[in-house]
Amino acid sequence: MTTTLGLIGAGMIGSTVAHLAVAAGLDVVLSNTRSPDTLANLVTDLGEHAHAGTPADAARDGDLVVAAIPFNGYRLLPAAALAGKTVIDAMNYYPQRDGRIPELDANGLTSSQLVQQYLADSRVVKAFNSITYISLGNRARPAGDPDRSALPIAGDDTAAKAQVAALLDTLGYDAVDIGTLAESWRSEPNTPVYVQPYFAGEAPKGLDPEEEFRWHLTNPGVPVPADQIRKLTNTAVRGKAGGYLPGLETA
Ligand SMILES: NC(=O)c1ccc[n+]([C@@H]2O[C@H](COP(=O)([O-])OP(=O)(O)OC[C@H]3O[C@@H](n4cnc5c(N)ncnc54)[C@H](OP(=O)(O)O)[C@@H]3O)[C@@H](O)[C@H]2O)c1
């Protein structure tokens, strides 16, 4: 059972997961590249169940660890401290931000397979990558709530996936197992399950893509139950790897 969640990356997605974890009664250890001091406000905001440390501290102290950093930093994750741990990979490949990664552009490996190759002694499970941090914060509901949403998870280790599913349950989500890390492209950017299903309504006409995305972020959204996640991931067709961030130059 997870009682302490380690967070490597304490930005939009890391801090949202931390808020959900503390609300569910877990302890969290947050980390970033700068220093634990720079996380003081966030730690104060989260309360007595939150602490800040280095990425290696978060890796060592967490029963389970979330990697929520820009994808191009995955080789900076503290592999030795993460050995033997289940690591949730919340990262996505965005070439504009991360630079071009030939292995991914060739569609040979998924981004999570690359992370698993690097973290050879950890059990990598992809999760939290297919929902915006705002939807993730908004849509958590207790088990049995008719408005409960689900999130896809993928991984090569069955026990690790069970551990992650139990964490999601604690945080307010059902988990849908979509297969191995080789299958995790089904929840990557540009697939039907990615981000959009949790958005509600039509944005006003005349907005550019960045404004339209912002409009959706500020709207409350809709629940996406497990059956819908299953249908969307089953019908996905693999396309070009990598997402597109409106407002950034194209790589
Ligand atoms: N934002 C979303 O809605 C969302 C949703 C799903 C998935 N994701 C994915 O989640 C990842 C994080 O996205 P984000 O939006 O949360 O980014 P973000 O707000 O920019 O936060 C990134 C965090 O990672 C830290 N960081 C960067 N490199 C690090 C390293 N090598 N070791 C430890 N910490 C490091 C940063 O700390 P410093 O500032 O100290 O460098 C910062 O706390 C990305 O791969 C993204 O594609 C994002």
The ligand as a Gaussian input file, in Angstrom:
#p B3LYP/6-31G(d) Opt

LIG

0 1
 N        0.559000      20.111000     -17.611000
 C       -0.281000      19.103000     -17.887000
 O       -1.517000      19.299000     -17.870000
 C        0.257000      17.723000     -18.158000
 C       -0.662000      16.677000     -18.254000
 C       -0.202000      15.374000     -18.466000
 C        1.157000      15.134000     -18.614000
 N        2.016000      16.174000     -18.555000
 C        3.459000      15.859000     -18.717000
 O        4.037000      15.904000     -17.415000
 C        5.373000      16.395000     -17.490000
 C        5.479000      17.637000     -16.602000
 O        4.605000      18.617000     -17.138000
 P        4.190000      19.911000     -16.294000
 O        3.178000      20.594000     -17.137000
 O        3.881000      19.542000     -14.902000
 O        5.558000      20.733000     -16.364000
 P        5.995000      21.997000     -15.514000
 O        4.807000      22.674000     -14.928000
 O        6.913000      22.766000     -16.395000
 O        6.830000      21.371000     -14.303000
 C        7.989000      20.642000     -14.518000
 C        8.577000      20.318000     -13.165000
 O        9.631000      19.393000     -13.352000
 C       10.786000      19.878000     -12.642000
 N       11.949000      19.320000     -13.325000
 C       12.394000      19.556000     -14.569000
 N       13.441000      18.761000     -14.836000
 C       13.682000      18.026000     -13.723000
 C       14.638000      17.046000     -13.361000
 N       15.567000      16.632000     -14.220000
 N       14.571000      16.533000     -12.105000
 C       13.635000      16.934000     -11.225000
 N       12.685000      17.858000     -11.515000
 C       12.722000      18.391000     -12.743000
 C       10.667000      21.378000     -12.686000
 O       11.446000      21.939000     -11.659000
 P       12.402000      23.193000     -11.902000
 O       11.472000      24.298000     -12.204000
 O       13.162000      23.356000     -10.632000
 O       13.249000      22.831000     -13.083000
 C        9.164000      21.516000     -12.426000
 O        8.894000      21.390000     -11.053000
 C        5.654000      16.680000     -18.969000
 O        6.312000      15.580000     -19.543000
 C        4.258000      16.852000     -19.557000
 O        4.217000      16.555000     -20.937000
 C        1.614000      17.468000     -18.320000

